[in-house]
């Protein structure tokens, strides 16, 4: 994990040295996470995400926005009277392009790939938990897209959807076709 953070820092410093307009910030909010796939029919699980970002102006209307986000995801379901929850923790690295919409300085579209690093997982049934780390793949790839609205020069609100592209379970342990599906709504502060 230290190598990933170091790589992120090198990319951020290297890219920002060529750009004139660079902002840093923090963000956080609510995840509504679920698993999508042929074998899945659970409900969304609410939890949190938080982290930091850097916004590097490329042109007047386009910016590159790498982020480093801790995200609590998973899924829940009620089967035969049992409350089942699958809780996963990821370190996500979205690499986004941010562009103005409709020529305004307030509304922006964001889109790009996201690399997810699996940190931990557990399965909970009626309050009893079990470690599920070995059943998960180490990496996840998603496509992110969403909207950001600048309230002023410092604060913005965001709504984003992370569409999983890769299976998250290790087939050696669990043969389930499941991908991450996460809707996020939150607030960001830039400096």
ABEGO torsion letter per residue (X at the ends): XAAAAAAAAAAAAAAAAABABBBBBBBBEBBBBBBBEAABABBBBBBBBBEBBBBBBABAABBBBBBBBBBBBEBBBBBGGBBBBBBBBBBBBBBBBBBBBGGBAABBBBBEBBBBBBABBBBBBGGBBBBAAAABBABBBBBBBBBBBBABAABBBBBBBBBBABBABBAAABBBBBBBBBBBBBBBBBX
